[in-house]
Amino acid sequence: MGTKSSGVEEKAVSGMVVEVAGASYLVEDDGGVVYRCRTVSATRSANDDESLVAVGDRVELRHSVSGKEMPEAVIVSVEKRRSQLCRKRDLRRNRSREKIQVIAANIDQLVVVVSAFEPPLSQRLIDRYLVFAESEQLHPVIVVNKMDLDEDGTARGVMQLYEGLGCHICYVSAFERTGIDELRDILAGSVSAFSGHSGVGKSTIINLLLGEERLKTSETSLKTGKGVHTTSRSVMLSLPSGGRVIDTPGIREFSLSGISRENLRFYFSEFLPFMPECAFSSCSHTVEPGCAVRDAVERGFIQLSRYESYLLLLESLEEDD
């Protein structure tokens, strides 16, 4: 029984997790009320992974009481996720035993933010994200920030490959505030997770979308040329123009959990037309004779850089095993 004298009658409430801070969670119910929540040993989850609660999760709350700043409650159950974004944990720096951490759940779009200048644009990272988006049936959006610094057109040249693959590319300059309106239209009506290396300008872009300085920002380190972490945990924000965005921590070790070495080939869309022509149905497109995919690479129908990404991802999945 709830403690009625504490202020709010105990009742079941459904809501969405909008922020995770250690063992504390902020949950917004369907009426817009935000609760500060915790889990207990009896908290149930419909998910099999190690992360009990993540931003974007749909949850059920009970034992509501009045808190000093907001109502407080206990998360009693977590619904099955339809999609999730994960990262590898650094076990040397984290006491948690989780090897894989879910940092965003139930997302519709994956917004991959890269930089046209510093930190350098990484095709390998883009390819890794595209494989993940394909495996989770998410709509991928590649946002290329700092286009005001792409004076020689190098970034646009690189992105022609992805335009040819049918990817949605949005060219942005947070400094000049260009491309923001187009991105705002893309995000309307969807839950979109923003991800990418630190220093690419994720938080700055989200602040522009919000129309206010809600998230901390920083510049790329001049000493290392690498980004400086400003987002330490995931947070979900509602956009004035419609839709929600999840700002995720800068990812150094992005996880492809759930993707096997045998299935990786299916997530490179340009491989698919050639795969039926391989001599072996189980062809890994590495050393087998009569491989139509390797032949397509040699003839220029598949870009060499994409094939090299495939080989590197295949190797990384082997190491994870």
N, C-alpha and C positions, 0 to 999 in steps of 0.2 A: 504494500500500500504506500502511496505517496504521502509525504508530510504536508498536509494542506496548510498548516499554520506557517509554513515557510514561504508561502506567497502564491504559488501557481499549482493548480490541481494536476496530479499525475495524469498523463494521457499519452497516447501514441501520436508521434509527429513524424512525417516524412520530409526529407530535405536533401540538399546537395552540399557536399563538403567544399568550402571555398578557400580554406587555408589550413595548412598543417604546420604546427609549431611544436616540435618535440612530441610530448605526450598529450598535447592539447589540440583541439580541432575546432574550427569555426564552421558551423553548419547553417545554411540559409534555408528556411522552410518554404513551402510553396506559396506562402503569403508574404514573404519578404522579411520575416523576423529572423534575426541572427542569434544563434545559441553558441555559448562556449561549452564544448563537450569533451568527454573523456571516454575511453573504452574500459571494460572490465573483463575479468577472466571468462565470463559467460557470453561475451560478445560473439555473435555468430557471423560467419562470412560465407557467401556462395562462391568465393574464389579460392583456387587451390594454391596461389602463389604465397610468398612469404610476407608481402606487404598487406597488413590488415586493412588499413584505411589510407586512401590517397585523395588528392584534390580531384573533384569531378565525380567521386563516388556518390551513388544514391544510398541513403541510409535511413534507418528507423530509430527514432529517439524515444526515451521514456524517462521517468523520474525528473520531470522539470521542476526547478526551483528558481526563485528570484535571486540573481546575483547582484553584486554591487554595480556593475556596468551593463550587464546583459543577462538574460535568463540562462541558466545552466542545465545541462542534461547529460544523460548517459547514452552512448550509441549501443543499441542492443543487436542490430543486424546490419549487414552490408550486402547490397544487391549484387547480382552477377554483372560483371563489367562486359560491355560490348566491344570495348577497345581499350588499350592502355599503352603508355609510353614509359619505358624503363631505362635505368642506367645502372652500371655496375657500381657497387660500393667499394670504397677503399678501406679494406678491413684493418689496415694499420692505423687509420685515423678515426675509425668509428667502432664503438663498442658493440653495436648491433651485430647479430649473427647473420643478418640478411646478406646474401651475396648479390641479389638483384633488388633494386628499389623501384617501385612503381611511383612515378612522379606526376602522372596525369592519367585520368580515367574518363571513359565515355566521351571521347572527343570525335568530332566529325572531320576536322581538317588538321593537317600537320603543316605548320608554317615554318619553313627552314630559313633562318636568317643568316646570310653570309655577307662578307664585306668585299667591295670592289678594290679595296686598298689594303689597309692594315686592320686586323690580322689578314694575311693573304687568303684569297679565295681558295677553298679546298674542294676539288672535285671528288676526292675520296669520301669526304664527309657527306657531300650531297648524295653520292651514290648509296652510301650506307642508309641514309634517311629514306631515300626513294624505295629501297628494298623493304624497309620496315613499313612504310606507308602502304605498299602493295600487299604485304602480308596481312595487314590489319584492315584492309579495304578502306583506307582513309584517302581523302582528296589532298594531294600534296600541292603546296604553294611555295615557290622559291622566291624569297624577297632578297634582292641584291641592294644593300645599303651603301652609302658613301659614293653614289654615282657621280657626285660633283668632283670626285678625285680621279675618275676614270677618263683622264684626258686623252689617252691614246686608243681608247675603245677596247682594251684588252678584256675587260670583264664581259662586255657585250659579245665579244668574239667567242669566249668560252661558253657562254650561255646559249649560243646558237645550237649547240649539241642537244641541250635539254629542251629547247623549243621544238626541235625536230622530233623529239620523243613524245611531244604533246603535253609537256609540263606547263603549268600556269606560272609564268614569270612576272614578277612585279618589280620594276626598277624604282628605287627610292633614294632620296637624299634627305636624311633627317635634318641636316644642317640647313639646306635650302627649303625644306618642307615641301618637296615635290614628290608626287606619287602616293601621298597619304590618302587622298580622296579615293583613288582607285582601290587601294588596299582596304579602305573602310567598306567599300561596296562588296568586296570579296568576302569579308568577314561577317556581314549582316546575316542574322538568322542562324548562325552556326556556333558551335563550341570549338574554338581553335586553339591548339597548343603551340606556343612560340618556343622554338628551340634553336640551338646553335652554339658555337664556341663563345666564350666570354670576350667582350670587347667589340662585338659586331654591331651593337646598338639596339638590341632587343628592347630594353627598358625605355630607351629614348623614343623609339617608334611607338611603343604602347602609350607612353605619356602624351604623345601627339594625337593618337587616336582618342584618348580620354579627354583631351582638351585641358589637362591639368597635370601638375607634377606629383604623381602618386607613387612612382617608383624611383629608387636611387639609381643614379647613373654615374659612369666614370669613363675616362679615356683609356685607350690602349697604352700600356707601359712603353715609354720611349726606350727604356733600357733593354727590354726583352722582345719588344714587338708583339707581345702576347696580351690577351685581354685580362682585365682585372675583374674578379668576381664581384658583382654588385647584387645579384639575386641569389640569396643563400637557401631559399626554399620556394616551392611552388605556391602561387596565389592566383585565384580566379577573380577576374574583374568584369563587370558589365559595361558594355560600350553604350554611350548615349545614342548612337545610331542603330543600335540593335546588335544582338549577338554577345557572346562572352569570349574572353581570351584568358588563357592560362600562361602566365610568365613562369618559365621553368629555369632552374639553375643552369649556368653554363656547363655544358657536358663535355668532359674529356674522354670518358669511357662510356659511349652510348651502347646499350645492350640490344642485341638481336635475339633475345630470348624467345624460344618457341619456333625458331627457324632451324631446320636441320640442313646438313650438308647436301642431302639428297634432294631437298626441296628448293634450295637456293636458286637453281637455274630457272625455275618458274617465275621468279620475281624480277627477271631482266626481260622486259617485254619485247625487246628487239631480237631476243633469242628464239622466241616462240615460233615464228614462221619457218625456221630452219630445223628445229629439233626433230620433227617427224622424219626428216631425211637422214638422220644419223643411223649408222649401221647397227647400233645397239640402243634399245629403248631406254636403258639405264645409263646412257652415256653421261659422264660427268663433264665432258667438253674440256678435258685436260690432256690425256695421253692416248685415248682410245683411237684406233684406226677408223677411218671412214666417218670422222666427225664433221657434220655439215656446219656446225657453229664455228669451229676453227677455220673452216674453209671460207665462210662468210667474212670472218675477220681479215683473212689474207686478201680477199677480193675487195675489201673496203665497204662491204654492206653493213658491217658492225664496226663501230669505232674502237680502235685499239685501246684507248684509255678506259672505255667501259669494260672491255674484256679483262684488262689488267685489274680493274676494281673487283671484278668477279673472282679472279684468282686469289686476290688478297683477302677478300671476305671468306672465301672457301677455306683458306689457311687459318684465319682467325677462328672460324667455327670449329675446326679440327682441334685447335689449342684449347677451346672452351670445353670440348668433350673430355 
